[in-house]
Amino acid sequence: MLNSLKLTAAIATVMVATALPGAVQAQTAPKVAVDLTTLTSPFWTAYNKYIEEEAKAQGIELLQPFNSEFDTAKQITGVKNAVTLGANGLIFSPFDTSAAKTVLETAAGSNVKVVAVDVAPDTGPVAIVVRADNVAYGEKACQYIGEHVKEGAIVQIMGDQASINGRDRGNGFRDCITKNFPALKLLEIPTKAWSGEDAAAGLETLLNSTPDLKAIYMHAGGVFLAPTLQTLKRRGLLHPAGEDGHIVIVSNDGIPQEFAAIRSGEIDATVSQPADLYAKYGLMYLKLAMEGKTFVAGPTDHGSTIVEVAPGVLEDQLAAPLVTKENVDDKALWGNL
């Protein structure tokens, strides 16, 4: 009787394995869909390159990435298409954090695991968020500007306030300036969908009423660097660091173009977002989540800390150093790789 049961179980196992070859394949080569957010920013084009490299290194089958270009409808359509193509996991950046709920529910309805990169959704279900402390981005920019500008008007060119990144960077910078540098007059230029055109137009208008601007903090160098420098140059206000009339400029991204601008003296500093580590750990966590693993708050084995940023939403906060002329040539920075 025992041998008969064993034989029956063995036959059943063979039948399942034969009938479901796709299930076996999915376990050995999970399929992952990636939303690249936008390819008009050098930051995201670099991230795309790292995603492709890491997928190969980690044994993940990468479906054709889609590019939502800060359009929520395109993002939702891209996720639905990925589910249809058999995605087991999804990495996306919820640029409109409140609208991310639809994306997450669509994925969860098909048992697709999700990791959010760069931006945290307001609520889950999400396996984990891979991000840096964006409030600290604004604080680092504030401290640098406050140490180099003693009084006068300064401006922050802000990312989209529908995104938690734009809100966090803005709040971090604003609160730090208000608390620590009362002699600085803070002005703000809002943008929609992180638009470089909005940034240039807003700066042009501001300079008409504030020709003696002392400093600029840009929330995203990938989309704001070129239009900002072009506007200043056109107005005759782009003076290298160390020369009279120089406007102190701190950016945010850590792209090679910012490093070149630091070396030439056009800007003074940037906060380096870890595009390479976003890809590496985003895919690592997603692969673990697809294997049924869950995560807890606390220190990681790669020098960061996982924190609970909202009920049920965990975030691995990776390091994001300030880059100035003193350390711009550091080979460990992804912008120099």
DRENBADREN-942713 format. One record per residue (C-alpha): residue number from 1; residue in one letter; x negated, z, y. Coordinates in steps of 0.25 Angstrom, whole numbers, plus 2048, in hexadecimal, padded with zeros to 3 digits. Layout:
REM residues N
    k  r    X    Z    Y
  NUM  A    X    Z    Y
...
***
This chain:
REM residues 337
    k  r    X    Z    Y
    1  M  800  800  800
    2  L  7F5  804  80A
    3  N  7ED  7F7  807
    4  S  7FA  7EF  809
    5  L  7FC  7F6  817
    6  K  7EE  7F3  81B
    7  L  7EF  7E4  817
    8  T  7FC  7E3  81F
    9  A  7F6  7E9  82B
   10  A  7EA  7DF  82A
   11  I  7F3  7D3  829
   12  A  7FB  7D8  835
   13  T  7EE  7DA  83D
   14  V  7EA  7CB  839
   15  M  7F7  7C6  83D
   16  V  7F7  7CD  84B
   17  A  7E9  7C8  84E
   18  T  7ED  7BA  84A
   19  A  7FA  7BA  852
   20  L  7F4  7C0  85E
   21  P  7E6  7B9  861
   22  G  7E9  7BA  870
   23  A  7EA  7C9  86F
   24  V  7DD  7CB  868
   25  Q  7D6  7C1  872
   26  A  7DC  7C9  87E
   27  Q  7D5  7D5  879
   28  T  7C7  7CF  878
   29  A  7C8  7C6  885
   30  P  7D3  7CC  88E
   31  K  7D8  7C3  898
   32  V  7D7  7C7  8A7
   33  A  7DE  7C1  8B3
   34  V  7D7  7C3  8C1
   35  D  7DD  7C1  8CF
   36  L  7D2  7BE  8D8
   37  T  7DA  7C1  8E5
   38  T  7D3  7B7  8EE
   39  L  7C8  7AD  8ED
   40  T  7C6  7AC  8FC
   41  S  7BE  7B8  8FC
   42  P  7AF  7B9  8F7
   43  F  7B2  7C7  8F2
   44  W  7BD  7C2  8E8
   45  T  7B5  7B5  8E4
   46  A  7AA  7BE  8E0
   47  Y  7B3  7C7  8D9
   48  N  7B8  7BB  8D1
   49  K  7AA  7B8  8CD
   50  Y  7A8  7C6  8C8
   51  I  7B5  7C6  8C0
   52  E  7B1  7B9  8B9
   53  E  7A4  7BF  8B5
   54  E  7A9  7CD  8B1
   55  A  7B4  7C7  8A8
   56  K  7AA  7BF  8A0
   57  A  7A1  7CC  89F
   58  Q  7AD  7D5  89B
   59  G  7B3  7CB  891
   60  I  7C0  7C8  899
   61  E  7C7  7BB  899
   62  L  7CA  7B8  8A7
   63  L  7D6  7B0  8AA
   64  Q  7D5  7A6  8B6
   65  P  7D5  7AF  8C2
   66  F  7E0  7AE  8CC
   67  N  7DF  7AF  8DB
   68  S  7EB  7B5  8E3
   69  E  7E5  7B4  8F1
   70  F  7EC  7C1  8F6
   71  D  7F9  7BB  8F2
   72  T  801  7C5  8EA
   73  A  80B  7BA  8E4
   74  K  7FE  7B2  8DF
   75  Q  7F9  7BF  8D9
   76  I  806  7C2  8D1
   77  T  806  7B4  8CC
   78  G  7F8  7B4  8C8
   79  V  7FA  7C1  8C0
   80  K  807  7BB  8B9
   81  N  7FF  7AF  8B5
   82  A  7F4  7B7  8B0
   83  V  7FD  7BF  8A7
   84  T  803  7B2  8A2
   85  L  7F5  7AD  89E
   86  G  7F3  7BA  896
   87  A  7EB  7C3  89F
   88  N  7E8  7D1  899
   89  G  7E3  7D6  8A6
   90  L  7E3  7D3  8B5
   91  I  7DA  7D6  8C1
   92  F  7E0  7D5  8CF
   93  S  7DE  7DA  8DD
   94  P  7EC  7DF  8E2
   95  F  7EA  7DA  8F0
   96  D  7F8  7DE  8F4
   97  T  7F8  7EB  8ED
   98  S  807  7EE  8EE
   99  A  80A  7E0  8E8
  100  A  800  7E3  8DC
  101  K  80C  7EA  8D5
  102  T  812  7DD  8D0
  103  V  804  7D8  8CB
  104  L  802  7E5  8C3
  105  E  810  7E5  8BE
  106  T  80F  7D6  8B9
  107  A  802  7D9  8B2
  108  A  807  7E6  8AC
  109  G  814  7DF  8A7
  110  S  80B  7D6  89E
  111  N  801  7E1  89A
  112  V  7F6  7DC  8A3
  113  K  7EC  7E6  8A7
  114  V  7E8  7E6  8B6
  115  V  7DC  7EA  8BE
  116  A  7DD  7E9  8CD
  117  V  7D0  7E6  8D4
  118  D  7CC  7E8  8E3
  119  V  7DA  7ED  8E7
  120  A  7E3  7F8  8E1
  121  P  7F2  7F6  8DF
  122  D  7FB  800  8E4
  123  T  800  803  8D6
  124  G  7FD  800  8C7
  125  P  7FE  7FC  8BC
  126  V  7EF  7F8  8BE
  127  A  7E4  7FC  8B4
  128  I  7DA  800  8BF
  129  V  7D6  7FB  8CD
  130  V  7C7  7F6  8CF
  131  R  7C4  7F8  8DE
  132  A  7BC  7FF  8E8
  133  D  7C0  80A  8F2
  134  N  7C5  801  8FD
  135  V  7C7  80D  907
  136  A  7B8  80F  905
  137  Y  7B6  801  909
  138  G  7BC  803  917
  139  E  7B5  811  918
  140  K  7A8  80A  916
  141  A  7AA  800  920
  142  C  7AF  80A  92A
  143  Q  7A2  813  928
  144  Y  799  807  92A
  145  I  7A0  802  937
  146  G  7A1  810  93C
  147  E  792  813  93B
  148  H  78F  806  942
  149  V  79A  805  94D
  150  K  79C  811  956
  151  E  7A8  80C  95E
  152  G  7B1  801  961
  153  A  7BB  7F8  95A
  154  I  7BA  7F5  94B
  155  V  7C3  7ED  942
  156  Q  7C6  7EC  933
  157  I  7CB  7DF  92E
  158  M  7D5  7E4  923
  159  G  7D9  7DE  916
  160  D  7E7  7DC  912
  161  Q  7EF  7EA  914
  162  A  7F8  7E6  908
  163  S  7EB  7E9  8FF
  164  I  7E6  7F7  8FD
  165  N  7D8  7F1  8FF
  166  G  7DB  7ED  90D
  167  R  7E2  7FB  910
  168  D  7D7  803  909
  169  R  7CC  7FC  911
  170  G  7D4  7FD  91E
  171  N  7D8  80C  91C
  172  G  7CA  810  918
  173  F  7C4  809  924
  174  R  7CE  80E  92E
  175  D  7CE  81C  92A
  176  C  7BF  81D  92A
  177  I  7BE  817  938
  178  T  7C9  820  93E
  179  K  7C3  82C  938
  180  N  7B4  82A  93A
  181  F  7B3  820  945
  182  P  7BD  823  951
  183  A  7B5  81B  95B
  184  L  7B8  80E  953
  185  K  7C4  807  957
  186  L  7CA  801  94A
  187  L  7D2  7F4  94A
  188  E  7D7  7ED  93E
  189  I  7DA  7DE  93A
  190  P  7E4  7DD  92E
  191  T  7E4  7D1  925
  192  K  7EE  7CC  91A
  193  A  7E9  7C8  90D
  194  W  7DB  7CB  911
  195  S  7DB  7BF  91A
  196  G  7CE  7BA  921
  197  E  7D7  7B2  92B
  198  D  7DE  7BF  92E
  199  A  7D1  7C6  930
  200  A  7CB  7BB  939
  201  A  7D8  7BA  942
  202  G  7D9  7C9  943
  203  L  7CA  7CB  947
  204  E  7CC  7BF  951
  205  T  7D7  7C6  958
  206  L  7D1  7D4  958
  207  L  7C4  7CE  95E
  208  N  7CC  7C9  96A
  209  S  7D0  7D7  96E
  210  T  7C4  7DF  968
  211  P  7B7  7D6  96B
  212  D  7AE  7E2  96A
  213  L  7B2  7E5  95B
  214  K  7A7  7EE  954
  215  A  7AA  7ED  945
  216  I  7B2  7E6  93A
  217  Y  7B6  7EB  92D
  218  M  7BB  7E0  923
  219  H  7C3  7E4  917
  220  A  7BE  7D8  90F
  221  G  7B2  7CF  912
  222  G  7B6  7C5  908
  223  V  7C1  7C0  911
  224  F  7BE  7C6  91E
  225  L  7AF  7C4  920
  226  A  7AE  7B5  924
  227  P  7BA  7B5  92D
  228  T  7B5  7C2  934
  229  L  7A7  7BD  936
  230  Q  7AC  7AF  93B
  231  T  7B5  7B5  945
  232  L  7AA  7BE  94B
  233  K  7A1  7B2  94B
  234  R  7AB  7AA  952
  235  R  7AD  7B5  95D
  236  G  79E  7B7  95E
  237  L  79E  7C5  959
  238  L  796  7C3  94C
  239  H  789  7CA  94F
  240  P  77F  7CE  944
  241  A  77E  7DD  941
  242  G  773  7E3  94B
  243  E  777  7DA  956
  244  D  77F  7DE  962
  245  G  78E  7DB  960
  246  H  78E  7DC  951
  247  I  79B  7E0  94B
  248  V  799  7E9  93F
  249  I  7A0  7E3  933
  250  V  7A3  7EA  926
  251  S  7AA  7E1  91B
  252  N  7AF  7E4  90D
  253  D  7AD  7DC  900
  254  G  79E  7DB  8FD
  255  I  79D  7CC  8FC
  256  P  790  7C4  8FE
  257  Q  795  7BE  90B
  258  E  796  7CC  911
  259  F  788  7CF  90C
  260  A  783  7C3  913
  261  A  78A  7C7  920
  262  I  784  7D5  91F
  263  R  776  7CF  91D
  264  S  778  7C6  929
  265  G  77E  7D1  932
  266  E  78C  7CB  934
  267  I  792  7D7  92D
  268  D  78D  7E5  92A
  269  A  792  7EA  91D
  270  T  79C  7E8  912
  271  V  7A2  7F0  907
  272  S  79F  7E9  8FA
  273  Q  7AB  7E9  8F1
  274  P  7A6  7E7  8E2
  275  A  7AC  7DA  8DE
  276  D  7A3  7DA  8D2
  277  L  7A8  7E7  8CD
  278  Y  7B6  7E4  8D0
  279  A  7B5  7D9  8C6
  280  K  7AD  7E1  8BC
  281  Y  7B5  7EE  8BB
  282  G  7C2  7E7  8BE
  283  L  7C1  7DF  8B1
  284  M  7BB  7EB  8AA
  285  Y  7C7  7F4  8AD
  286  L  7D0  7E8  8A9
  287  K  7CA  7E6  89C
  288  L  7CB  7F5  899
  289  A  7D9  7F5  89D
  290  M  7DD  7EA  894
  291  E  7D7  7F1  889
  292  G  7E0  7FD  88C
  293  K  7D7  806  894
  294  T  7DB  80E  89F
  295  F  7D3  815  8AB
  296  V  7D2  822  8B2
  297  A  7CD  827  8BF
  298  G  7BF  82C  8C0
  299  P  7B1  826  8C1
  300  T  7AD  819  8BA
  301  D  7A0  815  8B3
  302  H  79D  80B  8BE
  303  G  79B  815  8CA
  304  S  7AA  814  8CF
  305  T  7B6  81D  8CE
  306  I  7C4  81A  8C9
  307  V  7CE  821  8D2
  308  E  7DE  821  8D2
  309  V  7E2  81A  8DF
  310  A  7F1  81B  8DC
  311  P  7F9  820  8D0
  312  G  7F5  818  8C4
  313  V  7EB  810  8CC
  314  L  7DC  812  8C8
  315  E  7D1  80B  8D1
  316  D  7C2  80A  8CD
  317  Q  7BC  80B  8DB
  318  L  7AF  803  8DA
  319  A  7A3  805  8E4
  320  A  7A3  7FC  8F1
  321  P  797  7FE  8F9
  322  L  795  7FB  908
  323  V  78B  7F0  90A
  324  T  782  7EF  916
  325  K  775  7E8  91A
  326  E  76E  7F4  913
  327  N  773  7F0  905
  328  V  779  7E2  906
  329  D  76E  7DD  8FD
  330  D  771  7E7  8F2
  331  K  771  7DE  8E5
  332  A  77C  7E8  8DF
  333  L  786  7E3  8E9
  334  W  78F  7D8  8E2
  335  G  78E  7D0  8F0
  336  N  77F  7CE  8ED
  337  L  781  7CA  8DE
***
